[in-house]
Amino acid sequence: MYAIAPGSPNYTSSGTSKFIPEIWAAALLENFYPSTCFTDISNTEYSGQITQQGSKVIIRTIPETTVRAYVRGQDLVYDSYESPTVEMEIDKSNYFGHRANALDKKQADVDYISSWARDAAQRMTIATDVDMLNNIYTGAHASNKGATAGKRTLSYDLGAATAPFAATKGNIVDKIVDLGSVLSENDVPREGRWVVFPTHFMNLIKKSEIKDASLTGDSSSVIRNGRVGMIDTFTLYESNNYTGVADTYLGAAVTAFHILFGIAKATGFATQMDSVETLKNPREPGDLIRGWNLYGYKVIKSQGLGDFYAFKA
């Protein structure tokens, strides 16, 4: 508001006369949301099977065939196999609730109810992403985590409690290559590999040697176009939905993260219900608007999931 000299009349909305009203923007300010990636890093094909009924998904897996050396004239051994199953419980849920007064809704100059609903949907998606990103690391294969990762060589330091890996721009790209080697030692396919980094780790990656376009094969460096894309066999994702872990490194307090890497077929995700409904408010004129979603996730093939425990040094 412009300045008003002492003794001059104040015609603005803060003055006595209020001849000059406040003008409110016709549109609500848009919220900014952290990006989500749980549907990109997990197998979602089971959602269609759980939509109508049931509290769990029974996932059939392929048994491992036994291969034997053959000697001419010997009697062959024939095995009988059963298809092992994995049960994925649909046991997690989020909800929201809004109260919309009928008088406020009638007199409002914007459709704030629709904006609330859109915001709620986004925030439930984020809550699901936070839940999955910060919990499924516990299902990673024992050979895909820890200070001696690598099923065949035990030679890769992926960090451990009280000894998280100290990531810098000088070592982060080499460590991504190590993540690929860890999966390869566990016979994980090269196609479809991913790793989800916290945003400040992506900062290290962009400042590493890949800022030179010739190292990534791109026509322009990542400093110019902001895209990291793929390194080694991994598609890189960036997320603000990780929760840090208070830990120590060489006696100093640090915040470490369980950084996920693997392939989508290692985990399953299914949503059974996404519902929004409106009902009359019994206490005052207007409506009650509520919505919820019901979902579940499960580590199906642990050898396809890894846990890189690190902090930004």
Secondary structure, DSSP 8 states (H G I E B T S, - for coil): -----TTS---BTTSSS--B-----SS----------TTTSSB-TTHHHHSSS-SEEEEE-----------TT-----------EEEEE--EEEEEEEEEEHHHHHH-SS-HHHHHHHHHHHHHHHHHHHHHHTTGGGGS-GGGBSTTB-TTT--B---BTTB-EEE-TTTHHHHHHHHHHHHHHTT--STTEEEEEEHHHHHHHHHSGGGSHHHHT-SS-HHHH----EETTEEEEEES----EEEEETTEEEEEEEEEEEEGGGEEEEEEEEEEEEEE-SSSSEEEEEEEEEEEEEES-GGGEEEEEEEE-
